[in-house]
Amino acid sequence: MLPHRSEFPTDFLFGAATSAYQIEGHAQGGAGRTHWDDFAATPGNVAGAEDGAIACDHLNRMDEDLDLLKDAGFDAYRFSTSWARVLPEGRGTPNAEGLDFYDRLVDGLLERGIKPAATLYHWELPSALSDLGGWRNRDIGDWFADYTEVIMSRIGDRIWSAAPINEPWCVSWLSHFEGIHAPGLRDIRATARAMHHVLLCHGRATEVMRGLGMSNLGAVCNMEYAGPAADTDAARKAARVQDAIYNRFFISGIMKGSYPDEVVEGLGDYLPDGWQDDFKTISQPIDWIGLNYYTRRLHDAAPESAPWPATVGVDGPLPKTAMGWEIYPEGLSHFLTMMQQEYTGDLPIYVTENGLAGNDELTGDPLSDPDRIAYLAAHLKQVKQAAADGIPVKGYFAWSLMDNYEWAEGYAPRFGLIHVDWASLNRYPKASFSAIREALKS
């Protein structure tokens, strides 16, 4: 059973999260081509070569989806705006139809008493900018600042909260070192530059939004608990290196104006010239920090001949989700405590994503999802305890409101509280939706 709203502090917010490319239907409404469209069109990159052309058709079903948000009793909705929908070429003339859509979205949320929590970038880089080097090109700081100015000049006066970039680790490392997400590179120099430039863009966008008079600006980092796969010094070192890459690099840049030594050791030679001079922009004050948390991964040392980071992931023994991710609720408590004690102090913390890809389709009843209810309950209990222990955690956003396009995995994994029938695109609330609605009743 999910903890009840009354068990949390009175100012605690509950919400759901989505992202533009995963739900909107990118082939509609005048949006430009993105590097995800190109990545998905390349054989072998995405399951079934599926893309976000139609996705959940949220562009045409927005009112229905916002009504479902309200019906669940959510206080806030974390959505993203698509760079390529606002500026089809990444620069130049805005798409009036795209700006109008986000205008209606924000107004629709406010009319229903739901706080709009905006994210400026959730991975849909315009192809025209990818052609110019994308995240490897330092000019992206200017491009992103201009995009921020365009979209937030339109909707920023009504936004409750805003963050520039969702999950910088995925934007940079997963996409440029591991090659699993667009643009699909495996290049250490590209990785180092992307990791730094994504934070530079965070800083530039924050400056622009402050200049527009906006407040309640934050950052959203994804974190994955990194544990040693064995009781050896080598495994413990491997876990520390992975923790530095995944969990500490981005929050350290934002909150401390520095990068962990374990990462600089491997990437220092590939970072752009004068990178240290950018920390004044990167580490300017923010108003809150967001944590996306799903799982843990165990690590061991790679063979001696392996280059940095010389680590290898190892499957752990815990139960796993349909994504193959270990279910480890204690990791959420670990990060809430780590962030508060080592980086953020009294700054409000929001769990901006947490959820489960279940085996909904395997039960014979796609609306029965007891595994998702159990996952959410276990993690909400960790949040509840953290709040009771004095950690300034102020809200929790479930991922995701509805089943959607799950990037390189296509449409098979289902994270939603709402089932989407991919043939009809009709929405059907799952048991987890009903459980949340019951838990959020006043």
Secondary structure, DSSP 8 states (H G I E B T S, - for coil): ----GGGS-TT-EEEEE--HHHHS-TTSTT---BHHHHHHTSTTSSGGG--SSSTT-HHHHHHHHHHHHHHHT-SEEEEE--HHHHSTTSSSS--HHHHHHHHHHHHHHHHTT-EEEEEEESS--BHHHHTTTGGGSTTHHHHHHHHHHHHHHHHGGG-SEEEEEB-HHIIIIIHHTS--STT----HHHHHHHHHHHHHHHHHHHHHHHHTT---BEEEEEEEEEEESSSSHHHHHHHHHHHIIIIIHHHHHHHHS---HHHHHHHGGGS-TTGGGGHHHHTS--SEEEEEEEEEEEEEE--TT--TT-EEEE--SS-B-TTS-B--THHHHHHHHHHIIIIITTS-EEEEE----B-GGGSS-TT--HHHHHHHHHHHHHHHHHHHTT--EEEEEEE-SB----GGGTT--B--SEEE-TTT--EEE-HHHHHHHHHH--
